[in-house]
Amino acid sequence: MPASIRSDEIVGRWGLASFQNPADRARTEAAARAQCKNPYVIGAGSSGGVIMHLADQATPQELRLKGSPSGKNYIGPAGPTPGEQDREIVSFDGRVMVTRFIDKDAATRYGNMVYVRCAPRA
């Protein structure tokens, strides 16, 4: 099922931080914005996906944006949705994206991942 978010909408340079407690989200967004000096780059994949890391993997790989009957969007390898290696896109407004891993252990360790889009290079 196609996602309601297109791959090209998330390709780019992002500041990255994470939080466990929802009360920390605003502070975490500011921390992520500060990371733009060393951005996390989400690249375009050769077959329409995005190049990102899976949990605990040192090498990024092409992942798919996947939709679901419930209307939720996921990023992960090809296969069932949601898969154990997927992350749910909890929120996305074009500027800030929050994701959470489906795998309970990875979700506990990484928390809610906050991506804040970095300004284009001048």
C-alpha positions as CSV (number, residue, x, y, z in Angstrom):
1,M,0.0,0.0,0.0
2,P,1.5,3.4,-0.9
3,A,2.4,5.8,1.8
4,S,0.9,9.3,1.9
5,I,4.4,10.7,2.2
6,R,6.6,10.6,-0.9
7,S,10.3,9.6,-0.7
8,D,11.3,12.9,-2.2
9,E,9.7,14.7,0.6
10,I,12.1,13.3,3.2
11,V,15.3,13.3,1.1
12,G,17.7,15.9,2.4
13,R,19.8,17.1,5.3
14,W,18.4,16.7,8.8
15,G,19.4,17.5,12.4
16,L,18.7,14.4,14.5
17,A,18.0,13.9,18.2
18,S,15.7,11.7,20.2
19,F,13.5,11.7,23.3
20,Q,11.7,9.2,25.5
21,N,9.4,11.6,27.4
22,P,6.9,13.5,25.2
23,A,7.4,16.5,27.5
24,D,10.9,16.8,26.1
25,R,9.9,17.1,22.5
26,A,10.3,20.9,22.1
27,R,13.8,20.7,23.8
28,T,14.7,17.8,21.5
29,E,13.6,19.7,18.4
30,A,16.0,22.5,19.4
31,A,18.8,19.9,20.0
32,A,18.1,18.4,16.6
33,R,18.3,21.8,14.9
34,A,21.7,22.4,16.5
35,Q,22.9,19.1,14.9
36,C,22.6,20.6,11.4
37,K,26.3,21.5,11.6
38,N,26.7,17.7,11.3
39,P,23.5,16.6,9.5
40,Y,22.1,13.2,9.0
41,V,21.6,12.9,5.2
42,I,18.7,10.9,3.9
43,G,19.5,10.1,0.3
44,A,17.4,9.1,-2.7
45,G,17.5,5.4,-3.5
46,S,18.1,4.1,-7.0
47,S,14.6,2.4,-7.1
48,G,12.4,5.1,-5.5
49,G,13.2,4.6,-1.8
50,V,15.3,6.5,0.6
51,I,18.8,5.7,1.9
52,M,18.8,5.4,5.7
53,H,20.1,3.2,8.5
54,L,18.1,0.4,10.1
55,A,18.3,0.0,13.9
56,D,21.8,-1.1,14.9
57,Q,23.2,-1.2,11.3
58,A,26.4,0.7,10.5
59,T,25.7,0.8,6.7
60,P,22.7,2.6,5.3
61,Q,20.5,0.9,2.8
62,E,17.6,1.6,0.5
63,L,14.3,1.6,2.5
64,R,10.7,2.0,1.3
65,L,8.0,4.4,2.5
66,K,5.0,2.2,3.1
67,G,1.4,2.9,3.9
68,S,-1.1,0.9,5.9
69,P,-4.9,0.4,6.0
70,S,-4.9,2.4,9.3
71,G,-3.5,5.4,7.5
72,K,-0.1,5.2,9.2
73,N,3.1,5.6,7.3
74,Y,6.3,3.5,7.8
75,I,9.9,3.5,6.6
76,G,11.5,0.1,6.2
77,P,12.7,-2.7,4.0
78,A,10.4,-4.4,1.5
79,G,8.0,-6.7,3.2
80,P,4.9,-6.7,5.4
81,T,3.7,-3.5,7.0
82,P,4.5,-2.9,9.7
83,G,7.6,-5.1,9.8
84,E,9.9,-5.6,12.8
85,Q,12.6,-3.5,11.2
86,D,10.2,-0.7,10.2
87,R,9.9,2.7,11.9
88,E,6.5,4.4,12.1
89,I,6.4,8.0,11.0
90,V,4.6,9.4,14.0
91,S,4.4,12.9,12.6
92,F,5.6,14.8,9.6
93,D,4.9,18.4,8.5
94,G,7.7,18.8,5.9
95,R,10.0,20.5,8.4
96,V,10.0,18.1,11.4
97,M,9.6,14.4,11.2
98,V,9.2,12.1,14.3
99,T,9.7,8.4,13.9
100,R,9.6,5.4,16.3
101,F,10.9,1.9,15.7
102,I,8.4,-0.9,15.7
103,D,10.8,-3.4,17.3
104,K,10.2,-2.9,21.1
105,D,13.9,-3.2,22.0
106,A,15.0,-0.7,19.4
107,A,12.1,1.6,20.3
108,T,13.2,1.5,24.0
109,R,16.9,2.2,23.1
110,Y,16.4,4.9,20.4
111,G,13.1,6.5,21.6
112,N,11.3,8.9,19.4
113,M,13.7,10.1,16.7
114,V,13.2,13.8,15.8
115,Y,14.5,14.9,12.4
116,V,14.5,18.7,11.8
117,R,15.2,19.8,8.2
118,C,18.4,21.8,7.9
119,A,18.3,25.0,5.9
120,P,19.7,24.8,2.4
121,R,23.4,25.6,2.1
122,A,24.0,29.2,1.3
